[in-house]
C-alpha cells in the first residue's frame, strides 16, 4: 500500500511525538519517586499528557492529509503548522517543568503571551479547518 508523502511525514511526526511522550513519562516517574508528596511538578505532568494527546491528534491529521482533496502543498503546509505548534507547546511545558517556578503559566503571563495564544488558536484551528474542508470536499459523494 502506498500513501502520500505528506501522510508518511505526518505519521513519522506522530511517532516521534509519541516517543517523546514515553521519554517524558520516564521523567515524570523519576520526579514522582523523588518527591515527598509522590507527585511530579505540574508542568512535567502536563508535558507528558499533552505529548500523549498530541501524538494521537497527529494521527488524525495524517488521516485527513491522506483523504483530503486539496493539493499536497496545501495539505503539507496545514499539517506542518499544526505539528509545529503542537511541538512548540510541548516544548514550553517542558521548559516550565524544568524551571519549576510556576504551576500556572497564566497567573503572571510574560509580555507577548496574548500574541502566542492567538497564534496557537488561529494556527491550530485554521489549519485543522483547512484539512477537514479538504476531506469533506474529497469525500462529499460518500458523505452527502
C-alpha positions in Angstrom: 0.0 0.0 0.0 1.3 3.4 -0.9 0.4 6.6 0.9 1.1 10.2 0.1 4.5 11.5 1.0 2.9 14.2 3.3 1.0 11.5 5.1 4.1 9.5 5.7 5.9 12.6 7.2 2.9 13.3 9.4 2.9 9.7 10.7 6.6 10.0 11.4 6.0 13.1 13.3 3.2 11.3 15.3 5.6 8.5 16.1 8.3 11.0 17.2 5.9 12.9 19.4 4.8 9.6 21.0 8.4 8.6 21.6 8.9 12.0 23.3 5.8 11.3 25.4 7.3 8.0 26.6 10.5 9.7 27.5 8.6 12.4 29.3 6.8 9.6 31.2 10.2 8.4 32.5 11.0 11.9 33.6 7.6 12.2 35.3 8.1 8.8 37.1 11.6 9.9 38.4 10.1 13.2 39.6 7.3 11.3 41.3 9.6 8.9 43.1 11.9 11.7 44.2 9.1 13.8 45.7 7.9 13.5 49.3 4.4 14.0 48.0 4.8 11.4 45.3 4.0 14.0 42.6 5.8 15.5 39.7 5.9 19.2 39.0 2.5 20.1 37.4 4.2 21.1 34.1 6.2 17.8 34.0 2.8 16.1 34.2 1.2 18.4 31.6 4.2 17.9 29.2 3.8 14.2 29.4 0.0 14.2 29.0 0.0 16.7 26.2 2.6 14.8 24.3 0.4 11.7 24.5 -2.7 13.5 23.3 -0.8 15.4 20.5 0.7 12.1 19.2 -2.8 10.7 18.6 -4.2 14.0 17.4 -1.3 14.0 14.8 -2.5 10.6 13.6 -6.0 12.1 12.9 -4.2 14.9 11.0 -2.4 12.1 8.9 -5.8 10.6 8.0 -7.2 13.9 6.9 -4.0 14.6 4.9 -4.3 11.3 3.1 -8.0 11.7 2.3 -8.1 15.4 1.5 -8.9 16.7 -1.9 -6.5 19.6 -1.7 -3.1 19.7 -3.2 -0.2 18.1 -1.4 1.3 21.5 -0.8 -1.8 22.8 0.9 -2.1 19.6 3.0 1.6 19.5 3.9 1.5 23.2 4.9 -1.6 22.9 7.0 -0.3 19.7 8.7 3.1 21.3 9.3 1.6 24.4 11.0 -0.4 22.2 13.4 2.5 19.9 14.2 5.0 22.8 14.8 2.5 24.4 17.2 2.0 21.1 19.0 5.7 20.6 19.4 6.2 24.2 20.5 3.5 23.8 23.1 5.1 20.6 24.5 8.5 22.4 24.5 7.0 25.2 26.5 5.6 22.8 29.0 9.0 21.0 29.3 10.6 24.4 29.9 8.2 25.3 32.6 8.7 21.9 34.2 12.5 22.3 34.2 12.2 25.8 35.7 9.8 24.6 38.3 8.8 28.2 39.0 5.1 28.2 38.4 2.2 25.9 38.5 0.1 28.2 36.3 1.6 30.0 33.3 -1.5 32.2 33.0 -1.1 33.7 36.5 1.7 36.1 35.5 2.0 35.7 31.8 5.1 37.1 30.1 4.9 40.0 27.6 3.7 38.9 24.2 1.7 36.0 25.7 -1.5 37.1 24.0 0.2 37.0 20.6 1.4 33.5 21.3 -2.1 32.4 22.3 -3.7 34.0 19.2 -1.1 32.3 17.0 -1.9 28.9 18.6 -5.7 29.5 18.2 -5.6 30.7 14.6 -2.8 28.3 13.5 -4.3 25.1 15.0 -8.0 25.8 14.3 -7.4 27.3 10.9 -5.0 24.6 9.7 -7.3 21.8 11.0 -10.2 23.5 9.3 -8.3 23.5 6.0 -7.7 19.8 6.3 -11.2 19.0 7.4 -12.6 21.0 4.5 -10.3 19.1 2.1 -11.6 15.8 3.5 -15.2 16.9 3.1 -14.6 18.2 -0.4 -12.9 14.9 -1.5 -15.4 12.6 0.3 -18.6 14.6 -0.5 -20.1 11.8 -2.6 -19.8 9.5 0.3 -20.9 12.0 3.0 -23.9 13.6 1.2 
